[in-house]
Amino acid sequence: MSQDGLALYVHWPFCVSKCPYCDFNSHVRDAIDQAEWREALLADLAHEAHLLPGRKLTSIFFGGGTPSLMEPATVEALIEAAGRHWPPADDIEITLEANPNSVEAARFADLAGAGVNRLSLGLQSFDEPALRFLGRAHSADEGLAALDIAQRHFPRVSFDLIYALPGDTEASWSKTLDRALSLGTTHLSLYQLTIEPGTRFASMVAKGEFEPLDADIAATLFELTDSMTSAAGLPAYEISNHAATGAESRHNLTYWRYRDYAGVGPGAHGRRLGSRTVRHKKPENYLSALARNGHSVVEEARLSAREAADEALVMGLRLSEGIEVDSLERRFGVPIVDSTAAERLEASGHLISCDGRIAATSSGRLVLDRLLAELAVY
């Protein structure tokens, strides 16, 4: 029996409203049958567990959508079922993403009682005009009140902010980040606004309704973020994630270190024994496929060694720790990086090499897509 670690991702696809920047698999519905969805997710989980026996469960992550709209009984049932399917690690991390409106914050005590021990809170901003621009359904005061409630109920709390909005400056972002760092959490997720295809923001930009922040200013804000969080003891361990030592998201590290994870729920992705899995995205299609087939997998593809190696490179260089080249080459049996390109990028200050590992420097992270294109083995 293998005791290799396994992470579990559970996708809850429903939201109260669709944010204009969001390209995640989220859906607004007038009514949700919580009992029906509980049974569906449990059945999908059982199917995945049957294919991955004997693994040690290291983390569970409830993402979305808005998982804090789930009834705590559903969360508890899924946690208990996961623990029956796989022996949980003694220090298992169980994260749930939450929005800070008061209705959802009122569930925090029950969610903690259900077994959640880490909350990821989508504050996004402390500024009322910015929250309106981002289409958020909470006020700045509600966000701070929800954070206070979360810190009373969960041993670990992280929150998200979005920056590089139109009009952002070094002064405005520095003030926001200084406030964020004063609020007592040991993990921050700090995302630059990205205009994703198919979103309402993409349509607004195409119509000239607003203009994204200048790329050079955004780069300056990224460097400012790195400097301020490092000075405060929450350095970047991944491009957009900052944590005190030991407070990193263990679940997300599973993704970035290219380890196996089971994904259940509409649109959930998974990585299972060298294959990529994808579930049906639309909730109604997900339910019908589950009833018809006993699972909701719409795509399962075995990755070639080259594809897996390339994915591991892309994920691993997001981390400040980078990748261990020899270890990955032994794992996949193919070269991971173009060694000539790696030497050139190290000489230019975009990569650092130490004890068999390579990692992007701060200047390399600014141009990571270009760096990855140069390092890729063709």
Secondary structure, DSSP 8 states (H G I E B T S, - for coil): ----EEEEEEEE-EESS--TT--SS-EE-S---HHHHHHHHHHHHHHHHHHSTT-EEEEEEEEES-GGGS-HHHHHHHHHHHHHHS-EEEEEEEEEEE--SHHHHTTHHHHHHHT--EEEEEEE-S-HHHHHHTT-SS-HHHHHHHHHHHHHH-SEEEEEEEE--TT--HHHHHHHHHHHHTS--SEEEEEE----TTSHHHHHHHTTS-----HHHHHHHHHHHHHHHHHTT--EEETTEEE-TT-S-HHHHHHHTT--EEEESTT-EEEETTEEEEE-SSHHHHHHHHHHHSS-EEEEEE--HHHHHHHHHHHHTTBTT-EEHHHHHHHHSS--S-HHHHHHHHHTTSEEEETTEEEE-HHHHHTHHHHHHHH---
